[in-house]
Amino acid sequence: MKNKFDFIVDKEKNTITVKREFASNRQLVWDCYTKSELLDQWFAPRPLTTKTKSMDFSEGGHWHYAMVEPDGKEYWGWMGYTKIKPIDYYDGLDAFCDSDGNINTGLPQAQWHVVFSDEGSNALVETTVTYNSLADLESVIQMGMKEGLTSTMERLDDLLAKLNA
């Protein structure tokens, strides 16, 4: 059975809401979202890989990482954590940046609200991404966010299957 995957765009609120079910317990899924050694194994669409430069998963902390093409080209990202309630949710500010962590203000930034809940013996993750403008929302859709997230979530499925084996 295919796990639940909803990708809902609300152009009035400038949001994308992603609901995704994983065949694993909530604690392990939480760990996969909040520990760099696990994020590095799944947080990029194929064939890209992820590498963490620095991570401090705490309120006021951040995750500075790159998605890396097979040819070595790097796309740097920054997630600044603003609120954390362990294994229930976290909030953060997501942005594009350079390898030194300088935010690229010319590209869309977004507020992320990521909620973890139980769905029977599975975990459900609901991510609401709020953009500053409709133009920013449409920009990330044009960049292929739905396709990228679909591939990224499949990688997390693969990692969870390996960790649960």
N, C-alpha and C positions, 0 to 999 in steps of 0.2 A: 504494500500500500504506500502511495506517495504521501509524504508529509505535507501538511497544510503550508501553503505559500500564497499570501495575499500581498499585492503591491498596489496601494491605493493613493492616487494623486488627487489632492484637493487644491485647485487653483484659486479658490477664494481665500483659503487660509495659508497658502504658500507652503503646504506640507506634503510630505510623502510618508505614508504609514506602511510599514512592512510587518506582517505577522507571519512568523515561521515556526513550525513545530519541529522538534528534534527528538529522535529515538534515543533519549538518554535522560538521566535525572538532572534536575535543575542545578544542583551544586556543580556538577561537572561542566555543564554548559556555561554557567557563570564563570568558572575558572578559565574556560576557553576564551571568553570575552575579556578577561581582566588580568591575565598573566602573559607577559611578553613571550615566554618560551613556548606557549601554546598559540598565541596570536600569530607568531612567526610561521606557524605550520599551516595556516589556513586563510588569513585575512588578505586575500588578493584573488582576483579572477584568474583562471588559467589563461595563459601559461606563466603569468607573473608570479613572483615570490615576494615575501615580505621580510624585511629586516628591521629590527628595533635598534635605534640609536640610544634612546633613554626612555625609561618608564618609571613613574611614581604614581601608582594607583591609589591616590588619596585625594580628598577634597583639596583643591588648590594645586594638585599635581597634574601631570601630563603624560601623554604617550607621543613620542617623536619617532616616526617610522618612515620607511620608504617602501613603495611597491616597485619591484625591479623587473624590467623586461629581460628575456633570455639573452639579449645582446648587451646587458649591463646598464641600459638607460634607467635612471631613477626618477620616480615621482614621489616627492616628499609630502607627508601629511602630519598634522598636529591635532591631537585631541586633548583639550584642557578640561580636566574633571572639576565640576562645580558642586555636585551633590552625589553622595553615595549612601545607599542603604543595602548592605551586603545581602546577597542572593535575591533581593527584591527588585532593585532598580539602580541605575546611575544616570546622571545628566552630565552633558559635556558640550563644549564648543569645538566644532570640527572645522578645520581650515586647511588650505593648501599652504605649504611653506617651502623654504629652501633647506639645504642640508645643515644649516646653522640654526634652524628653528625660527627664522624670520618669516612672519605671516605674509602671504601674498594677498594684499587687499584688493587686487584686480580680479581675483577669482572668488566664486561664491563661498560664503561661510554659512554654517548652520548650527542650530541648537539641536542636540540629540537627547532624546528621553528614551531610555532602553529599559523595558520592564520584563522581568522573568517570572513565570508562573508555572504551576503544575497543570498538565493536561493528561489526566490519568497517570500512567507511569512515564509519560514523556514530559518534555519541557517545552513551553511556549515562550517565544521571545517576540515582544511587540516593540518595534522601534518607530518613534515618531520623529521625523527630521523636519525642522521648521527653518525656512529660508527667509532672508530679509525682504525679498521682492519676488514677484512673479517671474521677472527676467532671470533671476538666479535659479529659481526652480526649473524653468524651461531649459536653462543652460545645462544643468546636470542631467536632465532627461536626455538632451541631445548628446551629451558625453557618453551615454550608454549606461546610466546608473542601474536600470532594471536588469539588463543583460549581465552586467558586472556583478551585481548582487546575487543573481541567480547562480552564477558559476561559483561565487565565493561561498554561498550557503551549501552548495553541493560538496565543496572541499571540507567544510565543517562536518557535514554528514560522514564523509570518509574518515576524518580524524576521530570522531566520536566512535565510529564502528571499531576502529583500531584500539582506542583506549578502553572500550567496553569489552573487548575480546578476551 
